[in-house]
Amino acid sequence: MEELFELRSHIEQRHYAQALVLIGEMEEMSKDDKINRIHSYSIIALMHLIKQHAEKRSTHSWETSICNSVEKIGMTNKRRKTGGFYLKEDELKEILAKGFKAALRNASLEAFEGHYDVRKLARMVDEEKIRKEALQLILEEQANI
């Protein structure tokens, strides 16, 4: 909120260069917030995909959670006024790669009632396949927005 007051002050004082710098910083903060939200939703989707692959089964709850997370990623990534998306496919791949470790850690607490640690669970799944599946779900969602 301070940034808005500062921006107003710069504009009122006709310090346009400083106002533009501040706008750039605000845009960067907004994109960082979107990246963090997409990262959080991707961990949830990946966690349930890991459980599905490891246990070779699914539940309605897991499927709903995956669906909701993918939908939230699509909504967060969508540029409302200009169209398109904030993060391109390569950036989404990077977020999924970065989030996989946390998703695996979370999944190890729930899959098989928590009987396997992270390393054992990791050996039971194909990380690349799961990340590709997650990316495909996200891209399909974005195509429908």
Secondary structure, 3 states (H helix, E strand, C coil): CHHHHHHHHHHHCCCHHHHHHHHHHHHHHHHHHHHHHHHHHHHHHHHHHHHHHHHCCCCHHHHHHHHHHHHHHHHHHECCCCCCECCCHHHHHHHHHHHHHHHHHHHHHHHHHHCCCHHHHHHHCCHHHHHHHHHHHHHHHHHCC
